[in-house]
């Protein structure tokens, strides 16, 4: 979605759609194929853990160096996701705490009317 917003010209939107949906279809198709291949490779479903399908499939198909690279990529993606979630939560908590502080300042300023001149005042709407 960000890529659509950041286009330089509206005429490039069709090209961007092609790129986006092309990569989307390719990657989601690859995940479905890996899942189906793991079901073919490991037909015994009694001891099958679906979350370990990709590492187990990689152990059987790839050389050891590529298995290590694939596992490192999985861990990197997991840590990146966790990092994004922590960043999002901390931003949300910070925003909530700042709004509580601002509300406390506004509530505190309602009792202190030194900044109000005798006329209409935001702190004392009944005087308008």
N, C-alpha and C positions, 0 to 999 in steps of 0.2 A: 504494500500500500504506500509506503514511503516513496518508492521509486516513481509511482504515478504522480505524486504530489510534487516531486522535485524535477519534473521534466522541464526543459527549456522552452519547448514549443508544443502547442496542443496538437500539431500535426504528427508528432512522434509517438502519440499514444498507442496507435495500432502496432507499431514495432515493439514498444515496451510490453504490450499485452502478449505478443508472440513470444518474447523472451521469457516473461514471467510464467506463463502457462506451459511453455515448453520445458523449462527447468522443473516446475512443479510436477508435471506429468512424469518426467524422467526419474526424479528422486522418489516419488511415491510409488511409481511402478517398480523401481528397484527394491524398495522395502517389501512390497507384496511378493515379488519373485523370491527374495531371500526367505521369507516366511513359508512360501510354498515348497521351496527346495529343502528347507529344514524338515518339513513334514514328510517329504519323500525320503530324505536321508535317515531320519530317525523315526521309523514307523511305530516304535514302541512308545505309546503315549502315557503309560503308567508312571514312568520315571522321568518324563519329559518336562523340563521347566522352560516355558516360552521365553522368559527373559534371557536365558542363556543360549538361545538358538543360534544367534550370530557368532558368539565366540566359539561354540562347539563346532559349527560349520566351518569356521575359519581354521580351526585346529586340524580338521580333516582334509581341507582343500589347499590351504596356502602353506608356503614354507615358513619356518619359525620366525624369520626376521619380519616378514609381512604380517604375521599374527601379532607380534609385538607392536608393530606400527598401528595396526587396526585397533588393538586394545588401548594404546595410548590415545588414539583419536576418539574412542568412546569415552575414556575418562576425561579428556579435554572438553568434549561436548557437554558432559555431565556437569563438570565444574563451571563451565561458562553459563549453563542454565541456572545453576545454583547461585552463582554470582549475580546474575541479572535479577533473580528473585529477591535476594538479600538487598540489592540496591533499590529495587522497587519498594520493598517493605520499609526500608529506612527512610526513603523519600516521603512515603505516605505518613509514617509516624512523625517525621519532622514537620510536615505540613500541618498535621493535626495538632501537634504541640504548639506550633507557632500561632495557629488560629485560636487555641485556648488562651495563650498569652495575650494576643490582641484583644480577645473578648474581655479578659480580666482588666486590661488597661482601659477599655471603653467603659466597663462597669465602674471601675475606680474613678474615672473622670466624671461620671455622672454626679458624684457627690462633691466634686471640686468644681465650682462654677466660676473661678477667678477669670477664666478666659472669655466668659460671656459678658458682652456689654448689655446694657439695660433692655435692648430690643429682643427680637426673635432669636432664639438660641437652639442649636441642635441638641443640647443637653437637656433643655427644658422646653419640650414642644408645646406644653400647655400655656406657655406665655405668649405664643404667637397669635 
